[in-house]
Structure formats: C-alpha cells, structure tokens
Amino acid sequence: MEKANSVFFKTLNETRMGTTILRQDQLIDLKIVKGAEGISEFGDDWDDLFVRAMDAPPFLSRSWLRTFVEEGRLPGTPLFVLAWFGTKLVALFPLAVRSVLNVKIAMPIGIEVGAYLGLLIDPDHRSAVKDIADFIISENIFDMYYSADLSSEDAATNDLLDDLVSRGYSCRKVFRDPCFCLQLGCPFDEYLKKKIPKGKRRYKLRYEEKKFYKSADVMITRYEGKAITPEVNRRIAAIQLESWMKRRGAAVLGKPFHQKILVNMAEGGFGQIWLMTVDGEDAAFACSFVAHGQHHYFWPAFKLKYESQLSIGQMLLMHVIRDACEDGIQLFDFIYGDAEYKRFWATDCYKVFRVVAGRGFMGHLIVMFCYIFFRLRQIKWLHSLYRRIKIRLRRFKQRTT
C-alpha cells in the first residue's frame, strides 16, 4: 500500500498548519490512502463514522464498499480521502481513480450496482466539506468526477460539488431516475389509512390478502443479519433465476460477487431477507438493506410460474412494509426506477442524477460531451435502443462466463 499522503493548507488567518486546517474552533487533518490494503488502517474508524452519520444509506458502509474493492470491481485504483478531527474520523470520500489521456477521472466506489453513493460525513463536522474541496484541488486528486448515483437527498455530496464549482470546476447534472418511497414512523394500519383513504379500496386489498393466504399453504420467513446463511442466499438466487429478471439478463444473485455482497452485508448487520414458500416450494423473496431507520427494498423477485396467481409480489411487499412499520422504520425506499407497484405504495418521491464535474480545458470539454450524451439518453427511442443493446450484451456475457 502506498503511504498515506497529506498536504499543507492555508488556514483562515493565512498561516500554515502542516497537515491540518484550522477552521474556527475545529482542527481538521486531511489525508489520502491509496490501494485496497489501506482499508485495514482505518476500517474500525469507518464503522464508527458510519454509526454517527445518521442520514447515510447502507451503501456507504464498509460492508458494502469493501466488497467492490476486494473483488476488484471498480474502474481504477481505490483512493480514500479521509478527514480527521483529533483521533476521530469525521469524513470519508471513497473513490476509484484512473488516468485517461492524462486526465485523472474519479468515480465513486460501487458505481457498478446502482445505489446511492457519495461523501460519508459526521453531521457535527459539516464544515469539513469545504476543506475536502480545497484538498482535492491542492493535491490534484482528480480532474474529472463522474457519478450516476447522486441522490437529491445527499446534501454532503451536493455541497462538495458546489464547493468545487466555486473553485473553478464546471458541473452538470441530469435526471436519471425517480426514487419512490414511503414515509412511515407509524403503525401499518395508520399508514394504510393515509395512503388509501377510501374504505372500499382498503377493504379490497385486505380481501385479496386473505384470499391469497387461503388459496395455498403460504409461509413467509424473515432472516436478518448472520441468520442469512449461504443456503438462504442460494435459495433466493434460484428464485431470481426463474423470475422475469432472467429475461432481462439481470438474474445476478447466483454470481460469486453478488453472493459476497449478501454475505458481507449480512455480517455487517444490514441485510434482511423475506422468503416466501407456496405449498412448500420457494416462490418469492425480498432482499433489503436497513440502516439508520431507512429500509432500502433492493432485490425482490418471484418465480414466473406464479405470475398468474393473485398478486404474489404485492402480497409479499405488503408483509415487508408491515414488518417495517413494526420495526419503527421511518423511510421505506424503493431505490431507483419507476414501476406501478412503487407508485401504488409510495407517499413521496425524490431523484437520482447523473453528474459530471471537471476542471481545465480537457475537464470542461469532457463535461460538455458527457452532458450532451446524458441528454441524448433522455430521448425515449434512443434510450430504449440503448437498454436493448445493454440487455443483449449482459445476456451474452452471462452465457460466456
């Protein structure tokens, strides 16, 4: 591993403080750690920071991101920007950096799967965002930053990009996907009354649920944390392989990389799985990741042989939402994408953006090129063509691996 680097900074009173920044009464020490082995230096501190970062999604946890680093599933060399206040880690910016035509391009680690990514920060040290922006420029960490996973709710990363713009970067954001969610923090019946105020519709939903459970021997088992064994992961991968996701070339849970994600997130205490059996046969599952009162409904699927039955996916989802209410979950998040079932249950919606920021002649040029490309993708027939090509390439890759 390369030795952690640090730089000199001007403080607010224009004096130099070695590796530190003096901002009001806070002393911030900024460092860089490069390489996969570097995580061992600050892994426990990362875990501690995540506990304090009460708005952070589980996709910024060490359990999630180290999987990509250990498996080499990232576009470049791992690079971590660390901000310390004394012995306490108060901010972490995990990046993958590579050089293309002498342009340093940085992306968030974890960009491959599609989850909210960005800057992890202690809410009591938000001023460190400006210091990190200064550090990125003075250390020339990257000329261009690209992410397809910037949430409109991610204040820290959006603030960092704004600070980079104020320091000479250009930045463009383009809407990628809606993110439907449920504001909970209440019993399930209370949520249902707010969401479906008309009694007849609620009665119909209840009737469908009772009818479904009477139509067969239906059982739903919930697994959490370390109770999610390799056998449970194998069973849900088998369901996904017989679901609609196979048609799209997206049945990935049987792959070693995704199995490792499931294992790491389970060991970290973030994973939850609901497994439904119908007459003793595995029929459907839902895999979620939970942290800080936020429930992220990530990988649901049911076998296509049950497609004609009474709303098997909806019945399982209703069960999961009911459990979330009992757990005291505040936000139930459907992650990316538009779908009828998400709109049916959602009470709110926010956005995910593609974003690119760059400096210098080449950086500004790439930003404009990427922005044009992003806008072209928003043309429906071009986007449809792109998706079809992407699905075929994914299927070809699966057949050849």
C-alpha positions as a Markdown table, in Angstrom:
| # | Residue | x | y | z |
|---|---|---|---|---|
| 1 | Met | 0.0 | 0.0 | 0.0 |
| 2 | Glu | 1.2 | 3.5 | -0.8 |
| 3 | Lys | 1.9 | 5.6 | 2.2 |
| 4 | Ala | -0.9 | 7.9 | 3.3 |
| 5 | Asn | -0.3 | 11.4 | 1.9 |
| 6 | Ser | -1.0 | 14.8 | 3.5 |
| 7 | Val | -0.6 | 18.4 | 2.3 |
| 8 | Phe | -0.1 | 21.9 | 3.6 |
| 9 | Phe | -3.1 | 24.2 | 3.8 |
| 10 | Lys | -3.7 | 27.8 | 4.4 |
| 11 | Thr | -5.9 | 28.4 | 7.5 |
| 12 | Leu | -8.4 | 31.2 | 7.8 |
| 13 | Asn | -5.7 | 33.5 | 9.2 |
| 14 | Glu | -3.4 | 32.6 | 6.2 |
| 15 | Thr | -0.9 | 30.8 | 8.4 |
| 16 | Arg | 0.3 | 27.3 | 7.5 |
| 17 | Met | -0.5 | 24.4 | 9.9 |
| 18 | Gly | 1.2 | 21.4 | 8.3 |
| 19 | Thr | -1.3 | 18.7 | 7.6 |
| 20 | Thr | -4.2 | 20.4 | 9.3 |
| 21 | Ile | -6.8 | 23.1 | 8.7 |
| 22 | Leu | -7.9 | 25.5 | 11.4 |
| 23 | Arg | -11.5 | 26.5 | 10.8 |
| 24 | Gln | -13.0 | 28.4 | 13.7 |
| 25 | Asp | -12.5 | 26.1 | 16.7 |
| 26 | Gln | -12.1 | 22.9 | 14.7 |
| 27 | Leu | -8.8 | 21.3 | 13.7 |
| 28 | Ile | -9.2 | 19.1 | 10.6 |
| 29 | Asp | -6.4 | 16.7 | 9.4 |
| 30 | Leu | -6.8 | 15.5 | 5.8 |
| 31 | Lys | -5.1 | 12.5 | 4.3 |
| 32 | Ile | -5.1 | 10.2 | 1.3 |
| 33 | Val | -4.9 | 6.4 | 1.5 |
| 34 | Lys | -4.4 | 4.5 | -1.8 |
| 35 | Gly | -4.8 | 0.9 | -2.6 |
| 36 | Ala | -7.1 | -2.0 | -1.4 |
| 37 | Glu | -4.9 | -2.8 | 1.6 |
| 38 | Gly | -5.3 | 0.7 | 3.0 |
| 39 | Ile | -8.8 | -0.1 | 4.4 |
| 40 | Ser | -7.2 | -2.1 | 7.2 |
| 41 | Glu | -5.7 | 1.1 | 8.5 |
| 42 | Phe | -9.0 | 2.9 | 9.2 |
| 43 | Gly | -11.7 | 0.1 | 8.9 |
| 44 | Asp | -12.8 | 0.4 | 12.5 |
| 45 | Asp | -12.9 | 4.2 | 12.3 |
| 46 | Trp | -15.0 | 3.9 | 9.1 |
| 47 | Asp | -17.5 | 1.7 | 11.0 |
| 48 | Asp | -17.6 | 4.3 | 13.8 |
| 49 | Leu | -18.1 | 7.2 | 11.4 |
| 50 | Phe | -21.0 | 5.3 | 9.7 |
| 51 | Val | -22.8 | 4.9 | 13.1 |
| 52 | Arg | -22.5 | 8.7 | 13.6 |
| 53 | Ala | -23.6 | 9.6 | 10.0 |
| 54 | Met | -27.3 | 9.1 | 10.8 |
| 55 | Asp | -28.5 | 10.1 | 7.3 |
| 56 | Ala | -26.1 | 7.8 | 5.5 |
| 57 | Pro | -27.5 | 4.9 | 3.4 |
| 58 | Pro | -26.0 | 1.4 | 4.0 |
| 59 | Phe | -24.3 | 1.7 | 0.6 |
| 60 | Leu | -21.7 | 3.9 | 2.2 |
| 61 | Ser | -20.8 | 1.4 | 4.8 |
| 62 | Arg | -17.6 | -0.6 | 4.9 |
| 63 | Ser | -19.6 | -3.8 | 4.5 |
| 64 | Trp | -20.9 | -2.7 | 1.1 |
| 65 | Leu | -17.9 | -0.8 | -0.4 |
| 66 | Arg | -15.1 | -3.2 | 0.6 |
| 67 | Thr | -16.8 | -5.9 | -1.5 |
| 68 | Phe | -16.1 | -3.9 | -4.6 |
| 69 | Val | -12.5 | -3.2 | -3.5 |
| 70 | Glu | -11.7 | -6.7 | -2.5 |
| 71 | Glu | -13.1 | -8.1 | -5.8 |
| 72 | Gly | -11.6 | -5.5 | -8.0 |
| 73 | Arg | -15.0 | -4.4 | -9.3 |
| 74 | Leu | -14.1 | -0.7 | -9.7 |
| 75 | Pro | -12.9 | 1.5 | -12.6 |
| 76 | Gly | -9.5 | 2.4 | -11.3 |
| 77 | Thr | -7.3 | 2.5 | -8.2 |
| 78 | Pro | -9.0 | 2.7 | -4.8 |
| 79 | Leu | -8.4 | 6.1 | -3.2 |
| 80 | Phe | -9.8 | 7.3 | 0.1 |
| 81 | Val | -9.9 | 10.9 | 1.2 |
| 82 | Leu | -10.0 | 11.0 | 5.0 |
| 83 | Ala | -10.8 | 13.9 | 7.3 |
| 84 | Trp | -9.9 | 13.5 | 10.9 |
| 85 | Phe | -10.8 | 15.6 | 14.0 |
| 86 | Gly | -8.2 | 14.6 | 16.5 |
| 87 | Thr | -8.4 | 10.8 | 16.6 |
| 88 | Lys | -11.9 | 10.7 | 15.2 |
| 89 | Leu | -12.7 | 10.1 | 11.5 |
| 90 | Val | -15.3 | 12.7 | 10.5 |
| 91 | Ala | -15.5 | 12.3 | 6.7 |
| 92 | Leu | -14.6 | 9.7 | 4.1 |
| 93 | Phe | -14.8 | 10.1 | 0.3 |
| 94 | Pro | -14.2 | 6.7 | -1.3 |
| 95 | Leu | -13.1 | 6.9 | -5.0 |
| 96 | Ala | -11.8 | 4.9 | -7.8 |
| 97 | Val | -9.3 | 7.0 | -9.9 |
| 98 | Arg | -7.7 | 6.3 | -13.2 |
| 99 | Ser | -5.9 | 8.3 | -15.9 |
| 100 | Val | -7.2 | 8.6 | -19.4 |
| 101 | Leu | -5.2 | 10.8 | -21.8 |
| 102 | Asn | -3.5 | 12.5 | -18.9 |
| 103 | Val | -6.9 | 13.3 | -17.3 |
| 104 | Lys | -7.5 | 12.0 | -13.8 |
| 105 | Ile | -11.0 | 10.6 | -13.7 |
| 106 | Ala | -12.6 | 9.7 | -10.4 |
| 107 | Met | -15.8 | 7.8 | -9.7 |
| 108 | Pro | -17.4 | 6.6 | -6.5 |
| 109 | Ile | -16.5 | 3.1 | -5.5 |
| 110 | Gly | -19.6 | 0.9 | -6.0 |
| 111 | Ile | -20.9 | 2.5 | -9.2 |
| 112 | Glu | -21.5 | -0.8 | -10.9 |
| 113 | Val | -24.6 | -2.0 | -9.0 |
| 114 | Gly | -26.7 | 1.2 | -8.7 |
| 115 | Ala | -27.0 | 2.5 | -5.2 |
| 116 | Tyr | -26.7 | 5.9 | -3.5 |
| 117 | Leu | -23.0 | 6.9 | -3.4 |
| 118 | Gly | -21.0 | 9.9 | -2.4 |
| 119 | Leu | -19.4 | 11.5 | 0.7 |
| 120 | Leu | -19.8 | 10.0 | 4.1 |
| 121 | Ile | -19.7 | 12.7 | 6.8 |
| 122 | Asp | -20.3 | 13.2 | 10.5 |
| 123 | Pro | -23.2 | 15.7 | 10.7 |
| 124 | Asp | -21.4 | 17.5 | 13.6 |
| 125 | His | -18.5 | 18.3 | 11.2 |
| 126 | Arg | -20.2 | 19.5 | 8.0 |
| 127 | Ser | -17.6 | 22.3 | 7.7 |
| 128 | Ala | -15.1 | 19.6 | 6.6 |
| 129 | Val | -16.8 | 19.6 | 3.2 |
| 130 | Lys | -15.1 | 22.9 | 2.2 |
| 131 | Asp | -11.8 | 21.6 | 3.5 |
| 132 | Ile | -12.2 | 18.4 | 1.4 |
| 133 | Ala | -12.9 | 20.6 | -1.7 |
| 134 | Asp | -9.6 | 22.5 | -1.0 |
| 135 | Phe | -7.8 | 19.3 | -0.5 |
| 136 | Ile | -9.0 | 17.8 | -3.8 |
| 137 | Ile | -7.6 | 20.8 | -5.7 |
| 138 | Ser | -4.3 | 21.2 | -3.9 |
| 139 | Glu | -3.5 | 17.5 | -4.1 |
| 140 | Asn | -4.8 | 17.3 | -7.7 |
| 141 | Ile | -6.8 | 14.2 | -6.8 |
| 142 | Phe | -8.9 | 14.3 | -9.9 |
| 143 | Asp | -9.5 | 16.5 | -13.0 |
| 144 | Met | -13.0 | 15.0 | -13.6 |
| 145 | Tyr | -15.6 | 13.4 | -11.3 |
| 146 | Tyr | -18.4 | 11.3 | -12.6 |
| 147 | Ser | -21.3 | 9.6 | -10.8 |
| 148 | Ala | -24.5 | 8.0 | -11.9 |
| 149 | Asp | -25.8 | 7.7 | -8.4 |
| 150 | Leu | -26.1 | 11.2 | -6.8 |
| 151 | Ser | -29.3 | 11.4 | -4.7 |
| 152 | Ser | -31.1 | 14.7 | -4.4 |
| 153 | Glu | -31.2 | 13.9 | -0.7 |
| 154 | Asp | -27.4 | 13.7 | -0.4 |
| 155 | Ala | -26.7 | 17.1 | 1.0 |
| 156 | Ala | -23.0 | 16.4 | 1.7 |
| 157 | Thr | -22.0 | 15.4 | -1.8 |
| 158 | Asn | -24.1 | 18.1 | -3.4 |
| 159 | Asp | -22.4 | 20.7 | -1.2 |
| 160 | Leu | -19.0 | 19.3 | -2.1 |
| 161 | Leu | -19.8 | 19.6 | -5.8 |
| 162 | Asp | -21.0 | 23.2 | -5.3 |
| 163 | Asp | -17.7 | 24.0 | -3.5 |
| 164 | Leu | -15.7 | 22.5 | -6.3 |
| 165 | Val | -17.7 | 24.7 | -8.8 |
| 166 | Ser | -16.8 | 27.8 | -6.7 |
| 167 | Arg | -13.2 | 26.8 | -7.1 |
| 168 | Gly | -13.2 | 26.6 | -10.9 |
| 169 | Tyr | -14.8 | 23.3 | -11.7 |
| 170 | Ser | -17.7 | 23.1 | -14.1 |
| 171 | Cys | -20.6 | 20.7 | -13.2 |
| 172 | Arg | -23.6 | 19.3 | -15.0 |
| 173 | Lys | -26.4 | 17.2 | -13.5 |
| 174 | Val | -29.0 | 15.3 | -15.5 |
| 175 | Phe | -32.0 | 13.5 | -14.0 |
| 176 | Arg | -31.6 | 9.7 | -14.1 |
| 177 | Asp | -34.4 | 8.0 | -12.2 |
| 178 | Pro | -37.2 | 8.8 | -9.7 |
| 179 | Cys | -36.9 | 7.1 | -6.3 |
| 180 | Phe | -40.3 | 6.4 | -4.8 |
| 181 | Cys | -40.5 | 6.0 | -1.0 |
| 182 | Leu | -42.9 | 5.7 | 1.9 |
| 183 | Gln | -42.7 | 8.0 | 4.9 |
| 184 | Leu | -43.6 | 5.7 | 7.8 |
| 185 | Gly | -42.9 | 6.0 | 11.5 |
| 186 | Cys | -46.4 | 4.8 | 12.3 |
| 187 | Pro | -48.4 | 1.5 | 12.6 |
| 188 | Phe | -49.2 | -0.2 | 9.3 |
| 189 | Asp | -53.0 | 0.4 | 9.6 |
| 190 | Glu | -52.3 | 4.1 | 10.1 |
| 191 | Tyr | -50.1 | 4.3 | 7.1 |
| 192 | Leu | -52.7 | 2.4 | 5.0 |
| 193 | Lys | -55.5 | 4.8 | 6.0 |
| 194 | Lys | -53.3 | 7.8 | 5.0 |
| 195 | Lys | -52.3 | 6.1 | 1.7 |
| 196 | Ile | -55.6 | 4.6 | 0.8 |
| 197 | Pro | -58.3 | 6.9 | 2.4 |
| 198 | Lys | -61.2 | 5.3 | 0.6 |
| 199 | Gly | -62.5 | 2.4 | 2.7 |
| 200 | Lys | -63.5 | 0.2 | -0.3 |
| 201 | Arg | -60.0 | 0.2 | -1.7 |
| 202 | Arg | -58.6 | -0.8 | 1.6 |
| 203 | Tyr | -61.2 | -3.5 | 2.0 |
| 204 | Lys | -60.4 | -4.9 | -1.4 |
| 205 | Leu | -56.7 | -5.0 | -0.5 |
| 206 | Arg | -57.4 | -6.8 | 2.7 |
| 207 | Tyr | -59.8 | -9.2 | 0.9 |
| 208 | Glu | -57.1 | -10.0 | -1.7 |
| 209 | Glu | -54.6 | -10.7 | 1.1 |
| 210 | Lys | -56.9 | -13.1 | 2.9 |
| 211 | Lys | -57.9 | -14.8 | -0.4 |
| 212 | Phe | -54.2 | -15.3 | -1.3 |
| 213 | Tyr | -53.3 | -16.9 | 2.0 |
| 214 | Lys | -56.4 | -19.2 | 1.8 |
| 215 | Ser | -55.5 | -20.3 | -1.8 |
| 216 | Ala | -52.5 | -22.3 | -0.7 |
| 217 | Asp | -50.2 | -23.1 | 2.2 |
| 218 | Val | -48.2 | -19.8 | 2.2 |
| 219 | Met | -45.4 | -19.2 | 4.6 |
| 220 | Ile | -43.1 | -16.2 | 4.9 |
| 221 | Thr | -39.8 | -16.5 | 6.9 |
| 222 | Arg | -37.7 | -13.5 | 7.7 |
| 223 | Tyr | -33.9 | -13.7 | 8.0 |
| 224 | Glu | -31.7 | -11.0 | 9.5 |
| 225 | Gly | -28.0 | -10.4 | 9.8 |
| 226 | Lys | -26.0 | -13.6 | 10.4 |
| 227 | Ala | -29.1 | -15.7 | 10.1 |
| 228 | Ile | -28.8 | -15.1 | 6.4 |
| 229 | Thr | -26.7 | -18.2 | 5.6 |
| 230 | Pro | -25.2 | -19.3 | 2.3 |
| 231 | Glu | -28.1 | -21.7 | 1.9 |
| 232 | Val | -30.6 | -18.8 | 2.2 |
| 233 | Asn | -28.6 | -16.9 | -0.4 |
| 234 | Arg | -28.6 | -19.9 | -2.7 |
| 235 | Arg | -32.4 | -20.2 | -2.4 |
| 236 | Ile | -33.1 | -16.6 | -3.3 |
| 237 | Ala | -30.6 | -16.8 | -6.2 |
| 238 | Ala | -32.5 | -19.8 | -7.6 |
| 239 | Ile | -35.8 | -17.8 | -7.4 |
| 240 | Gln | -34.3 | -14.9 | -9.2 |
| 241 | Leu | -33.1 | -17.2 | -11.9 |
| 242 | Glu | -36.7 | -18.3 | -12.6 |
| 243 | Ser | -38.1 | -14.8 | -12.5 |
| 244 | Trp | -38.7 | -12.0 | -15.0 |
| 245 | Met | -35.1 | -10.8 | -14.3 |
| 246 | Lys | -33.7 | -13.7 | -16.3 |
| 247 | Arg | -35.5 | -12.3 | -19.4 |
| 248 | Arg | -33.6 | -9.0 | -18.9 |
| 249 | Gly | -30.3 | -10.7 | -18.2 |
| 250 | Ala | -30.4 | -9.3 | -14.7 |
| 251 | Ala | -30.5 | -12.5 | -12.7 |
| 252 | Val | -27.2 | -11.9 | -10.9 |
| 253 | Leu | -27.5 | -13.1 | -7.3 |
| 254 | Gly | -26.0 | -16.5 | -8.2 |
| 255 | Lys | -22.8 | -14.9 | -9.2 |
| 256 | Pro | -19.9 | -15.1 | -6.7 |
| 257 | Phe | -19.6 | -11.3 | -6.5 |
| 258 | His | -23.2 | -10.7 | -5.6 |
| 259 | Gln | -23.2 | -13.7 | -3.2 |
| 260 | Lys | -20.3 | -12.0 | -1.4 |
| 261 | Ile | -22.2 | -8.7 | -1.2 |
| 262 | Leu | -25.0 | -10.6 | 0.5 |
| 263 | Val | -22.6 | -12.3 | 2.9 |
| 264 | Asn | -20.8 | -9.0 | 3.8 |
| 265 | Met | -24.0 | -7.1 | 4.3 |
| 266 | Ala | -25.4 | -9.8 | 6.5 |
| 267 | Glu | -22.3 | -10.0 | 8.6 |
| 268 | Gly | -22.4 | -6.2 | 9.0 |
| 269 | Gly | -26.0 | -6.4 | 10.3 |
| 270 | Phe | -27.5 | -4.6 | 7.3 |
| 271 | Gly | -29.1 | -7.4 | 5.4 |
| 272 | Gln | -32.7 | -8.6 | 5.7 |
| 273 | Ile | -34.4 | -11.3 | 3.6 |
| 274 | Trp | -38.0 | -12.4 | 3.4 |
| 275 | Leu | -38.5 | -15.8 | 1.8 |
| 276 | Met | -42.0 | -17.0 | 0.7 |
| 277 | Thr | -42.9 | -20.6 | 0.1 |
| 278 | Val | -46.1 | -21.7 | -1.5 |
| 279 | Asp | -47.1 | -25.3 | -0.7 |
| 280 | Gly | -43.6 | -25.9 | 0.5 |
| 281 | Glu | -41.8 | -24.6 | -2.6 |
| 282 | Asp | -39.7 | -21.4 | -2.7 |
| 283 | Ala | -41.8 | -18.9 | -4.7 |
| 284 | Ala | -40.7 | -15.3 | -3.9 |
| 285 | Phe | -38.2 | -13.3 | -1.9 |
| 286 | Ala | -37.4 | -9.7 | -1.0 |
| 287 | Cys | -33.9 | -8.7 | -0.1 |
| 288 | Ser | -33.5 | -5.3 | 1.7 |
| 289 | Phe | -30.7 | -3.4 | 3.4 |
| 290 | Val | -31.5 | -1.4 | 6.5 |
| 291 | Ala | -29.6 | 1.3 | 8.4 |
| 292 | His | -30.4 | 4.4 | 10.4 |
| 293 | Gly | -34.2 | 3.9 | 10.3 |
| 294 | Gln | -34.1 | 3.6 | 6.5 |
| 295 | His | -35.3 | 0.4 | 4.7 |
| 296 | His | -34.0 | 0.0 | 1.2 |
| 297 | Tyr | -36.0 | -2.5 | -0.8 |
| 298 | Phe | -33.3 | -3.7 | -3.1 |
| 299 | Trp | -33.8 | -7.1 | -4.8 |
| 300 | Pro | -37.3 | -8.6 | -4.9 |
| 301 | Ala | -38.4 | -11.4 | -7.3 |
| 302 | Phe | -40.9 | -14.2 | -7.7 |
| 303 | Lys | -40.9 | -17.3 | -9.9 |
| 304 | Leu | -42.7 | -16.8 | -13.2 |
| 305 | Lys | -44.7 | -19.9 | -12.7 |
| 306 | Tyr | -46.7 | -18.0 | -10.0 |
| 307 | Glu | -47.2 | -15.0 | -12.3 |
| 308 | Ser | -50.9 | -15.8 | -12.9 |
| 309 | Gln | -51.6 | -16.2 | -9.2 |
| 310 | Leu | -53.1 | -13.4 | -7.1 |
| 311 | Ser | -50.5 | -10.7 | -6.7 |
| 312 | Ile | -47.8 | -12.8 | -5.2 |
| 313 | Gly | -45.3 | -9.9 | -5.4 |
| 314 | Gln | -47.7 | -7.4 | -3.9 |
| 315 | Met | -48.7 | -9.7 | -1.0 |
| 316 | Leu | -45.0 | -10.2 | -0.1 |
| 317 | Leu | -44.3 | -6.5 | -0.3 |
| 318 | Met | -47.3 | -5.7 | 2.0 |
| 319 | His | -45.9 | -8.2 | 4.5 |
| 320 | Val | -42.5 | -6.5 | 4.3 |
| 321 | Ile | -44.0 | -3.0 | 4.8 |
| 322 | Arg | -45.9 | -4.2 | 7.8 |
| 323 | Asp | -42.8 | -5.6 | 9.3 |
| 324 | Ala | -41.0 | -2.2 | 8.6 |
| 325 | Cys | -43.7 | -0.4 | 10.5 |
| 326 | Glu | -43.4 | -2.7 | 13.4 |
| 327 | Asp | -39.6 | -2.1 | 13.4 |
| 328 | Gly | -40.1 | 1.6 | 13.7 |
| 329 | Ile | -38.7 | 2.3 | 10.2 |
| 330 | Gln | -39.0 | 6.0 | 9.2 |
| 331 | Leu | -38.3 | 5.7 | 5.5 |
| 332 | Phe | -39.1 | 2.8 | 3.2 |
| 333 | Asp | -37.1 | 3.3 | 0.0 |
| 334 | Phe | -37.8 | 1.5 | -3.3 |
| 335 | Ile | -34.4 | 2.6 | -4.8 |
| 336 | Tyr | -34.2 | 3.6 | -8.5 |
| 337 | Gly | -36.9 | 3.4 | -11.2 |
| 338 | Asp | -40.5 | 3.8 | -12.0 |
| 339 | Ala | -43.0 | 1.0 | -11.6 |
| 340 | Glu | -46.7 | 0.7 | -11.0 |
| 341 | Tyr | -46.3 | -1.1 | -7.7 |
| 342 | Lys | -43.9 | 1.5 | -6.4 |
| 343 | Arg | -46.4 | 4.3 | -7.2 |
| 344 | Phe | -49.2 | 2.3 | -5.6 |
| 345 | Trp | -47.4 | 2.2 | -2.2 |
| 346 | Ala | -45.3 | 5.3 | -2.2 |
| 347 | Thr | -46.1 | 8.5 | -0.3 |
| 348 | Asp | -43.2 | 10.5 | -1.6 |
| 349 | Cys | -40.5 | 10.7 | -4.4 |
| 350 | Tyr | -37.1 | 12.1 | -4.8 |
| 351 | Lys | -34.5 | 11.9 | -7.6 |
| 352 | Val | -31.2 | 10.4 | -8.6 |
| 353 | Phe | -28.9 | 12.3 | -11.0 |
| 354 | Arg | -26.0 | 11.6 | -13.3 |
| 355 | Val | -23.4 | 14.2 | -12.5 |
| 356 | Val | -20.1 | 15.1 | -14.1 |
| 357 | Ala | -17.6 | 17.8 | -12.8 |
| 358 | Gly | -14.3 | 18.8 | -14.4 |
| 359 | Arg | -11.6 | 21.5 | -14.5 |
| 360 | Gly | -9.0 | 22.6 | -17.0 |
| 361 | Phe | -9.5 | 22.6 | -20.8 |
| 362 | Met | -9.9 | 18.8 | -21.1 |
| 363 | Gly | -12.1 | 18.6 | -18.0 |
| 364 | His | -14.5 | 21.2 | -19.2 |
| 365 | Leu | -14.6 | 19.6 | -22.7 |
| 366 | Ile | -15.4 | 16.2 | -21.2 |
| 367 | Val | -18.1 | 17.7 | -19.0 |
| 368 | Met | -19.9 | 19.1 | -22.1 |
| 369 | Phe | -19.5 | 15.9 | -24.0 |
| 370 | Cys | -21.0 | 13.9 | -21.1 |
| 371 | Tyr | -23.8 | 16.4 | -20.7 |
| 372 | Ile | -24.8 | 16.0 | -24.4 |
| 373 | Phe | -24.6 | 12.2 | -24.1 |
| 374 | Phe | -26.8 | 12.3 | -20.9 |
| 375 | Arg | -29.4 | 14.4 | -22.7 |
| 376 | Leu | -29.5 | 12.2 | -25.7 |
| 377 | Arg | -30.2 | 9.2 | -23.4 |
| 378 | Gln | -33.3 | 11.0 | -22.3 |
| 379 | Ile | -34.8 | 10.7 | -25.8 |
| 380 | Lys | -37.1 | 7.7 | -25.4 |
| 381 | Trp | -36.4 | 5.8 | -28.5 |
| 382 | Leu | -32.6 | 6.2 | -28.1 |
| 383 | His | -32.8 | 5.2 | -24.5 |
| 384 | Ser | -34.9 | 2.2 | -25.4 |
| 385 | Leu | -32.4 | 1.1 | -28.1 |
| 386 | Tyr | -29.5 | 1.6 | -25.6 |
| 387 | Arg | -31.3 | -0.6 | -23.0 |
| 388 | Arg | -32.0 | -3.4 | -25.5 |
| 389 | Ile | -28.3 | -3.4 | -26.5 |
| 390 | Lys | -27.3 | -3.4 | -22.9 |
| 391 | Ile | -29.5 | -6.3 | -22.1 |
| 392 | Arg | -28.3 | -8.4 | -25.0 |
| 393 | Leu | -24.7 | -7.7 | -24.1 |
| 394 | Arg | -25.4 | -8.7 | -20.5 |
| 395 | Arg | -27.0 | -12.0 | -21.7 |
| 396 | Phe | -24.1 | -12.7 | -23.9 |
| 397 | Lys | -21.7 | -12.1 | -21.1 |
| 398 | Gln | -23.6 | -14.5 | -18.8 |
| 399 | Arg | -23.6 | -17.2 | -21.5 |
| 400 | Thr | -19.8 | -16.9 | -21.9 |
| 401 | Thr | -18.9 | -16.8 | -18.2 |
